[in-house]
C-alpha cells in the first residue's frame, strides 16, 4: 500500500505551488497599483492646493509629472481652472501575469481626480481682521 502513494506529495506540490506563486504575484501587482494610486492622490492634492491659493484669475500652470510612476504604462494629466480647480490623472497598468495568458482586456485602469475651491488667503485674513476689529470696538463701547 505504501508503494502506491509515494508520488502524491510531488503531484500536490506541482499543482499547488504554481497557484500560490500566481496569487503572490497578483497581490504584488495589486500593491504596486495601490502605491501608484496613493502617489497620484498626493501629487494631485498638492497641485490642486497650490493652484487654489494662487492669486488672480490665471489659468492653471501647475505641471504634474507623470513620468515616474512605478508600474503605470501610460499616463496623462490635466488641470482645469475657474472658481473650482480640478486636477486629474489617468493611467493604465497591464499585469504581465494576465496579459501573457492571452487575455488582452486585462488592463487595470486608474483615474484619480482632485477638486479644490479657489481661495484668496490674504483677502480672508484682511476680512477676519476687520471683523475682529469691529467686534472689539462693539464690545469696548
C-alpha positions in Angstrom: 0.0 0.0 0.0 2.8 2.4 0.8 4.5 1.9 -2.6 1.3 3.1 -4.5 1.3 6.6 -2.7 4.9 7.6 -2.9 4.5 10.3 -5.5 1.4 12.1 -4.1 3.5 14.8 -2.4 5.3 15.7 -5.6 2.0 15.8 -7.5 0.3 18.0 -4.9 3.4 20.4 -4.8 3.4 20.6 -8.6 -0.3 21.7 -8.6 -0.3 23.9 -5.5 3.0 25.8 -5.9 2.1 27.5 -9.2 -1.3 28.6 -7.9 0.3 30.0 -4.7 3.0 31.7 -6.8 0.5 33.3 -9.1 -1.5 34.5 -6.1 1.6 36.1 -4.6 2.4 37.8 -7.9 -1.1 39.2 -8.2 -1.0 40.5 -4.7 2.3 42.3 -5.5 0.7 43.8 -8.6 -2.2 45.0 -6.6 0.1 46.7 -4.0 2.0 48.4 -6.9 -1.3 49.6 -8.2 -2.4 51.0 -4.8 1.1 52.6 -4.4 0.7 54.4 -7.7 -2.8 55.5 -6.7 -1.5 56.9 -3.4 1.2 58.8 -5.2 -1.3 60.1 -7.7 -3.6 61.3 -4.9 -0.7 63.0 -3.1 0.5 64.8 -6.3 -2.9 65.9 -7.3 -3.8 67.2 -3.9 -0.6 69.2 -3.9 -1.3 70.5 -7.4 -4.9 71.4 -6.7 -3.9 73.1 -3.4 -1.1 75.2 -4.9 -3.4 76.4 -7.7 -6.3 77.1 -5.3 -4.2 79.6 -3.3 -2.6 81.3 -6.3 -3.7 84.9 -6.6 -5.6 86.2 -9.5 -7.7 84.6 -12.2 -4.9 83.0 -14.1 -5.2 79.7 -15.9 -3.7 76.7 -14.0 0.1 76.5 -14.6 0.8 73.6 -12.3 2.6 70.8 -14.1 2.1 67.2 -12.9 5.0 64.9 -13.6 3.6 61.6 -14.8 7.0 60.1 -15.9 8.0 58.4 -12.7 5.0 56.4 -11.6 6.1 52.9 -10.6 4.1 50.5 -12.8 1.8 52.6 -15.0 2.4 52.2 -18.7 0.6 55.3 -20.0 -0.3 58.4 -18.0 -1.9 61.7 -18.9 -2.5 64.6 -16.6 -4.7 67.7 -16.9 -5.7 70.7 -14.7 -8.7 73.0 -15.1 -9.2 76.5 -13.7 -12.0 78.7 -12.7 -13.6 79.0 -9.2 -13.2 75.3 -8.8 -9.7 73.8 -9.6 -9.7 70.3 -10.9 -6.6 68.1 -11.4 -6.9 64.6 -12.8 -4.5 61.8 -13.9 -5.4 58.7 -15.8 -3.1 55.7 -16.3 -3.1 52.1 -17.2 -1.3 49.0 -15.9 -1.2 45.7 -17.6 -0.2 42.9 -15.2 2.2 40.6 -17.0 0.6 37.5 -15.4 -2.7 38.3 -17.0 -1.6 39.6 -20.4 0.6 36.6 -21.0 -2.3 34.2 -20.6 -3.9 35.6 -23.8 -6.4 37.9 -22.1 -5.9 41.2 -24.0 -8.5 43.0 -22.0 -6.6 42.6 -18.7 -5.6 46.2 -18.2 -6.2 47.9 -14.9 -7.2 51.5 -15.4 -6.6 54.1 -12.8 -8.2 57.5 -12.6 -7.7 60.0 -9.8 -9.4 63.4 -9.7 -8.9 66.1 -7.1 -11.0 69.3 -6.7 -10.3 72.4 -4.7 -12.1 75.7 -4.3 -10.3 78.8 -5.3 -9.4 80.9 -2.3 -7.7 84.2 -1.7 -5.9 83.8 1.7 -4.8 87.5 2.1 -8.3 88.7 1.5 -9.6 86.2 4.0 -7.1 87.4 6.6 -8.0 91.0 6.0 -11.7 90.2 6.3 -11.1 88.3 9.6 -9.1 91.2 11.0 -11.8 93.7 10.0 -14.5 91.6 11.7 -12.3 91.2 14.8 -11.7 94.9 15.0 -15.4 95.7 14.6 -16.3 93.2 17.3 -13.6 94.6 19.6 -15.0 98.1 19.1 -18.5 96.9 19.7 -17.5 95.2 23.0 -15.3 98.1 24.1 -18.0 100.7 23.6 
